[in-house]
């Protein structure tokens, strides 16, 4: 996610600028680190480690790689991430929208351990109990929504262990639910004694998260003594040590595997006038580099949330450092086969799915870089239109393996003022099992309006020539949006929102056999069905009628403007900033 400066917090940043500059100026170069230790750390949220560095000095995270050989395929690998794309700090001082970065807490050895209930990847998780305090900070804040990463990181100072959870939710009685969890020994090169090759962790690459974070206490000391963690939007079905896990079905050898390490070229001159915080970070990228740890936005560097970060300097100064300034360290020990199962490709899963016995309802399915996102369109048991959105599901789906997703609904919307996601509540669940053929699946939808078993078929799959396919919205109308599918037969688009009477509304476009060309407007007829029920959806063949038109004008493959207007002119809305929020994993650039 992109975080930019705003007037609301600029004054706070400026208030810290003199103090931080003074601290850096007096301590350039940093104190001598103490490796394989956290014994000297303070206690509390975001506590200083006081010069301690997890893992031994010769650990992969802590090695000086400034003289390591370059990978023979470095140019192609860097190009796949973006030669002209700049770095971005995925951390900083908080903004009104919430905290930026991944928080952590340091506890003592007396911290009570609590039960951890694993809800997705228990077979690849280290069993509890974990010493997680009830007030442990959660990535994105305590109210971070379903589908966000919600990492929880806890360091046991006295026992020198690191505990990490993914998608963590506190429960009554002190226990936690989490998709996955891992425990790391901070004193050893056997970093995860209970782990195995092929396992994930709280991170997609199977790595620990905390050792790769940019932390304020280190930067303030004048030096970072370890590699950093960063994300890319497309990865390969492979990993290289220290990673232990891949998170892609794409076997393209020009895409980065998990664990790939890049460094800032020695020829890159760090500008003399950059902020001291930026200078320390760039020097670390020259000395230790950074490691691909997850699917996400290209060149996003992960760090901790701290009010002392100078967002106004970090964001533009890092943006000026582009992918072309990096090179890939030679990859030794690349793993391209092993314990990971055969997976369905994102293209095989993405598309429009339905059960012919329940024609008039169905699903829009998109496998995004962050996981599976699914919309259901149909009817409730009172005969009103119903649409639901899933939690974000896994990034890897094996045929014949059932997955269960929470399905959610919003309430209280209107055509011009959609119900914001803050009103999101659980409607029920969808259990889904894709067949190996990639065109059939079985499903059970179970919730407030009833339960139905479905034999799904892919009604329309995606063409492999367009990255427009995905989920789109305008932030000014958050709570409504579009699913766009560029299928071989043309563009198919669904709208999800509300009508002018406050009822849920979903619309489907005609199939438009057109190619998306930025700068060339297109107009689509939008239609609706009528008279449906949860167990007896309205048949499109007999009830489909025109609702109005949607006009779109793409400025790029991920940006557009448009307007949605009813046939009678009574309802119209103009979208001034449509943007893709969930594209298809492993799709190459280009409309």
HELIX and SHEET records of a PDB file:
HELIX    1   1 UNK A    7  UNK A   25  1                                  19    
HELIX    2   2 UNK A   60  UNK A   62  5                                   3    
HELIX    3   3 UNK A   74  UNK A   81  1                                   8    
HELIX    4   4 UNK A  122  UNK A  124  5                                   3    
HELIX    5   5 UNK A  210  UNK A  212  5                                   3    
HELIX    6   6 UNK A  216  UNK A  221  1                                   6    
HELIX    7   7 UNK A  276  UNK A  287  1                                  12    
HELIX    8   8 UNK A  311  UNK A  319  1                                   9    
HELIX    9   9 UNK A  323  UNK A  325  5                                   3    
HELIX   10  10 UNK A  346  UNK A  349  1                                   4    
HELIX   11  11 UNK A  356  UNK A  358  5                                   3    
HELIX   12  12 UNK A  421  UNK A  423  5                                   3    
HELIX   13  13 UNK A  475  UNK A  477  5                                   3    
HELIX   14  14 UNK A  540  UNK A  543  1                                   4    
SHEET    1   A 2 UNK A  34  UNK A  35  0                                        
SHEET    2   A 2 UNK A  52  UNK A  53  1                                        
SHEET    1   B 5 UNK A  44  UNK A  45  0                                        
SHEET    2   B 5 UNK A 105  UNK A 107 -1                                        
SHEET    3   B 5 UNK A 152  UNK A 156  1                                        
SHEET    4   B 5 UNK A 161  UNK A 166 -1                                        
SHEET    5   B 5 UNK A 180  UNK A 185 -1                                        
SHEET    1   C 6 UNK A  88  UNK A  90  0                                        
SHEET    2   C 6 UNK A 300  UNK A 302  1                                        
SHEET    3   C 6 UNK A 228  UNK A 232 -1                                        
SHEET    4   C 6 UNK A 290  UNK A 295  1                                        
SHEET    5   C 6 UNK A 261  UNK A 264 -1                                        
SHEET    6   C 6 UNK A 326  UNK A 328 -1                                        
SHEET    1   D 3 UNK A 116  UNK A 118  0                                        
SHEET    2   D 3 UNK A 176  UNK A 178  1                                        
SHEET    3   D 3 UNK A 169  UNK A 170 -1                                        
SHEET    1   E 2 UNK A 235  UNK A 239  0                                        
SHEET    2   E 2 UNK A 256  UNK A 258  1                                        
SHEET    1   F 9 UNK A 351  UNK A 354  0                                        
SHEET    2   F 9 UNK A 362  UNK A 368 -1                                        
SHEET    3   F 9 UNK A 371  UNK A 379 -1                                        
SHEET    4   F 9 UNK A 385  UNK A 390 -1                                        
SHEET    5   F 9 UNK A 403  UNK A 409 -1                                        
SHEET    6   F 9 UNK A 425  UNK A 434 -1                                        
SHEET    7   F 9 UNK A 440  UNK A 447 -1                                        
SHEET    8   F 9 UNK A 450  UNK A 461 -1                                        
SHEET    9   F 9 UNK A 351  UNK A 354 -1                                        
SHEET    1   G 9 UNK A 470  UNK A 474  0                                        
SHEET    2   G 9 UNK A 481  UNK A 487 -1                                        
SHEET    3   G 9 UNK A 490  UNK A 498 -1                                        
SHEET    4   G 9 UNK A 504  UNK A 509 -1                                        
SHEET    5   G 9 UNK A 522  UNK A 528 -1                                        
SHEET    6   G 9 UNK A 545  UNK A 554 -1                                        
SHEET    7   G 9 UNK A 559  UNK A 566 -1                                        
SHEET    8   G 9 UNK A 572  UNK A 583 -1                                        
SHEET    9   G 9 UNK A 470  UNK A 474 -1                                        
END                                                                             
